[in-house]
């Protein structure tokens, strides 16, 4: 049948180039849910190992969704050995705080904001400190490495299971599987390394963020967000078939 006068014949859609292979799906929701489940299981394992040492300054790891309560009481004087130069300090805040995570004891700490005069420069300095203490209020200066340890445990379990041709609980429940003759340890380092470094930087930071200059806080937050978005989100937007850590380690994530 010929097209009528004044009508144009319909143009068929262009066929894909010969030899083009469609990219694998992103599995975005499955990836996120599998990560959340594996993270929660690692939190439980690290929490069970940490619980006996909470009074020695260690802290329970926090799940992605958590319920934390803090009860604080004001102090008139800091316990011995907790603060530098307590005899010349003028306190804005001086409290003993007890933390609980999902109702479980999560240690005590002295929270203090105070100012004192530096003996060398004669400048008035303001400091904020959070010092873990034991039940006798003796200081336990232990950095909170629980978040970083959770990522290390996640990576170790993931690499071990992948090396045995198995998969994590999250991947099994969400129907995901890694295939290919890849390098499991390399994959986990590439996947979780940036998050582990971020957790370590936060825990080992010698100067609390609240005392940074405002421009430094804004710059650090902006740079961190940009790097995380570029590494974890941009590959999903400009999809090339696999996330970078899968491609660089020789793996392919499939549904099964």
N, C-alpha and C positions, 0 to 999 in steps of 0.2 A: 504494500500500500504506500502510495507516495504522499509526502507531506502536503497539506493544503496550502493555498496561496497565503502569504504573510506569516506562515509558521515555519519554524526552524526544526530540522530533524534533531532528535535528542542525541547528545554526544555521550558515548559510553565512557564510564570511568577509566582513567588510565591504569593500565596493568602495572604491578610492581616490577622493577627491573629484574631481568632474568638472573637467577642464582642468588637472589636476596633471601637470607634466612631471617625470619622474625625473631626479635630479641625475646629472651625469657622474661616472664613477668617479674615485677618487683617484689611481690609477696610482702608488701609494707606492713599490713596489719599483723600478719603471721610473725614477721620478724620482731615487731615490737612486743607482742604478747609472749613470744618465746624468750626474748631478753628479760622481760619482767619476771617470768617464772624462774628462769635460771638464776637471776639476781636474788630473788627471794630465797631460793634454796641455799645459795651461798651465804646469805645473811644468817640463816638459821644455823648453818654449820659453824660459822665464825662466832656467832653469838653463844652457842653452847660451849665452845672452847674458851671464850672470853669471860663468861659469867663468874667463874670462881676467882677471878683476879680483878674484879671491879673495884674493890676496896684498895687495891694497890695502884690505882691510877688508870687502868685500862678502861675502855668504854665499849659498850655494846654497839654493833653496827646498826645503822638505821635503814629499814626497808624504804622502797620508793614512796610508799604511803605509810605513815607511821603516826602514832599517838604518843606524844611526849608531854610530860607534866614536870614542872619545876616549882619547888617550894623553897622560898628564901626567908632568912631571918637576918636582921641587922646585927652587926657586931660593933662593939665600942672600940676594941683594939684587935689588930691582926695577930694571929698565932705566930709564935717564934719561927723564924726562918722562911716565912712565906714571901715577904716583900723586902726589897732593898731600901735602906734608909728609912725604916718606919718611924724613927724618932723625930724626923723633920717633915714627915708627910702630912699633907692636909687632904682629907678624904672627902670626895664628893659622893662616892658609893663604896660601902664596905659591907659585904653580905656573905653569909654561908648559905649555899644553895644545894639542895638535894634533888637529883634528877631521877625520873622513872620513865622507862620506855615500855609501853603497853603494860604498865603496872609493875614491871620488874625493876628492882633497884639498879640504878645506873651510875652510882658513885656520887661523891660530894666534891664541891670545889669552892674556893674562895674567889669571889668576884670583887675587884677593887678598881676604882678610878680615883687617882690621886695625883697631886702635884708636889714636887720638891725642888729644892735648889741644888743644881749641880756644883759640886765643890771645886771643880777645875775651871769652869767657865762662868760661874755665878749666874747662870741662866735658870729661869724657872721652867721646869719641864713637867708635862702632863703625861701620865701613863695609864694604860688600862691593862690589867692582867687577869687571867683566869687560871688558877693554880689548883689542880686536883689534890685532894687531901684524903688521908685515911680516917678511920673512925676516931682516932686520937688527935685529929687535925694536924698531923705531920704532913708536910708537902711531899707529893709524889709527882715530880715534873716529868711526866710521860706524854709525849705527843699522841694525839688521837689519830692513829693510823688505821682505824677500823674500816673506813671506806676504801682505802687503797688495798687493804688485805682482802676485802670481798672481791675486788676485781681480779686480784692475783689468783684467788681460789677459783673463780669462774673460769679464768684462762687455763689454769692447770687441769681442771676437770674437763673442759671442752677439748683441749689438746689430747689428753689421755684417751677420751672416748673416741675422738676422731681417728687417732692412731690405731685403735682396735676395731675400726670399721663400724663403730657404734655411733650413738648420738645422744645429746643431752636430753634431759626430761622435757624441757621446753620445746625443743625441736621435734621430739617424738610425739608430744601431745598435739602440736600444731601441724604435723604432717610435713616436716621439712627434713631434708637429708643433704649432706655434703658428698659429692662424688669427685673422682679424679685423683691422680697420684700426686697430691699436694704435700705441703709441709705444715702439719698441724700447729706446731709451736710458733712458726712465723705468722700464721693466720691470727692466732690469739694475741700475739704481741702487736700486730698491726691494728687489730680490731679494738682491743682494750687498752693499749699502751697510752694513748692520749688521755683517757679518763683516769688511768692510774696516776699519771704524772700530775694531772690537775688536783687529784685528791691529796697527793704528797705535798704539792706546793702549798695547798691550803693548810695542811697539818703542820708543816715545818716552817711556816712563815714566822720569822722572829718578831715582826712588828704587826700588831693587830690592824686589820684593814680600816677600822674606825679612826685610827690615828694617822693614816696616810693623808697626804695633801689631796684636795678634792680632784685636781687634774689627774693625779696618779691613779685614783680610784676609777675615774671615768675611762681613762686610757686603758687600764688593765682589764676592766669589764668589757669594753668594746673590742679589744684585741682577742680576748678569750672567746667571746660569742662569735666573732667573725671566723676564727680558726675552727671552732666546733661546727658551725654551719657549713663552712667550706669542706670539711672532711666528712661529715656524717649526712648532711642534707643535700648539698649540691650534686653528689653522684646520683641521688634518687631523682632529682629534677632533670639532669642531663644524663639520662639512663643509657648505659652501654652494655647492659646485659647482666652484669655482676657488680657487687660492691667492690671497692678497690682492694680490700684485704683478701677477698676471695680470689680475685683475678691475679693479684701479685703473689699469692701463695699457691696457685695452681689448683684451686678448688672451683667447683660449680655447685650452687645451691639450687636444688630442685624440690618439687613436691613429690611426696611418696606416701 
